[in-house]
Amino acid sequence: MSTPNDNSQGNQAFVLPKNTKVTEEIISELDNMLSFTPPRQLKHSLLKIYMLYLISEHDALPGDFEDIATDFYFLVEFFITAEKEMNKTQDS
């Protein structure tokens, strides 16, 4: 994704790679979610659910546990990045 460009209507435009899976609807829903709940809170909720899951399943983790852990890692990293980026826009 490239740097946003301002246009005359007060919106930002981003140039996405041609083969992206990100659609305008995905961006709209993501914007809604991040407007409703700060990334830090979403990250905290994910980690809490994950830790509760580990505690309840500590005797027998599922066979796809590595995939679940990887998914959580990427989600947490996304919310860390989102929080940093949102803090940048608030500071300017």
C-alpha positions as CSV (number, residue, x, y, z in Angstrom):
1,M,0.0,0.0,0.0
2,S,1.4,3.4,-0.8
3,T,1.2,6.7,0.9
4,P,-2.2,8.3,1.1
5,N,-3.0,11.2,-1.3
6,D,-5.3,14.0,-0.3
7,N,-8.0,14.9,-2.8
8,S,-10.3,17.9,-3.1
9,Q,-13.2,16.3,-1.3
10,G,-11.4,15.8,2.0
11,N,-10.9,12.1,1.5
12,Q,-7.7,10.1,1.2
13,A,-6.9,7.8,-1.7
14,F,-4.6,4.8,-1.4
15,V,-3.1,2.9,-4.3
16,L,-3.3,-0.8,-3.6
17,P,-1.4,-3.6,-5.3
18,K,-3.3,-4.9,-8.3
19,N,-3.7,-8.4,-6.8
20,T,-4.9,-7.2,-3.4
21,K,-7.8,-8.9,-1.6
22,V,-8.7,-5.7,0.2
23,T,-11.9,-4.1,-1.1
24,E,-13.5,-0.8,-0.4
25,E,-16.1,-2.6,1.8
26,I,-13.2,-4.2,3.8
27,I,-11.6,-0.8,4.3
28,S,-15.0,0.7,5.3
29,E,-15.7,-2.1,7.8
30,L,-12.2,-1.8,9.2
31,D,-12.6,2.0,9.6
32,N,-15.9,1.4,11.4
33,M,-14.4,-1.1,13.8
34,L,-11.3,1.1,14.6
35,S,-13.6,4.1,15.0
36,F,-15.8,2.2,17.5
37,T,-13.1,0.5,19.5
38,P,-9.4,1.5,19.8
39,P,-6.8,-0.9,18.5
40,R,-5.3,-1.2,22.0
41,Q,-8.6,-2.5,23.4
42,L,-9.1,-4.9,20.5
43,K,-5.6,-6.2,21.0
44,H,-6.2,-6.6,24.8
45,S,-9.4,-8.5,24.2
46,L,-7.8,-10.9,21.7
47,L,-5.0,-11.6,24.1
48,K,-7.4,-12.2,27.0
49,I,-9.5,-14.6,24.9
50,Y,-6.3,-16.4,23.8
51,M,-5.0,-16.7,27.3
52,L,-8.4,-18.0,28.6
53,Y,-8.4,-20.5,25.8
54,L,-4.9,-21.7,26.7
55,I,-5.8,-22.1,30.3
56,S,-8.9,-24.1,29.6
57,E,-7.2,-26.3,27.0
58,H,-3.8,-26.7,28.6
59,D,-4.1,-30.5,28.9
60,A,-4.9,-31.1,25.3
61,L,-4.3,-28.4,22.7
62,P,-5.9,-29.0,19.3
63,G,-4.0,-30.3,16.4
64,D,-4.3,-26.9,14.6
65,F,-3.0,-25.0,17.6
66,E,0.1,-23.7,15.6
67,D,-2.3,-22.2,13.0
68,I,-4.4,-20.6,15.8
69,A,-1.3,-19.1,17.4
70,T,-0.1,-17.7,14.1
71,D,-3.5,-16.1,13.4
72,F,-3.5,-14.5,16.8
73,Y,0.1,-13.3,16.3
74,F,-0.9,-11.6,13.0
75,L,-4.0,-10.0,14.5
76,V,-2.1,-8.6,17.5
77,E,0.7,-7.3,15.2
78,F,-2.0,-5.6,13.0
79,F,-3.5,-3.9,16.1
80,I,-0.1,-2.7,17.2
81,T,0.5,-1.2,13.8
82,A,-3.0,0.3,13.7
83,E,-2.5,1.9,17.1
84,K,0.8,3.5,16.0
85,E,-0.6,4.8,12.8
86,M,-3.7,6.2,14.5
87,N,-1.5,7.9,17.1
88,K,0.5,9.5,14.3
89,T,-2.7,11.0,12.7
90,Q,-3.9,12.3,16.1
91,D,-0.6,14.0,16.8
92,S,-0.6,15.9,13.5
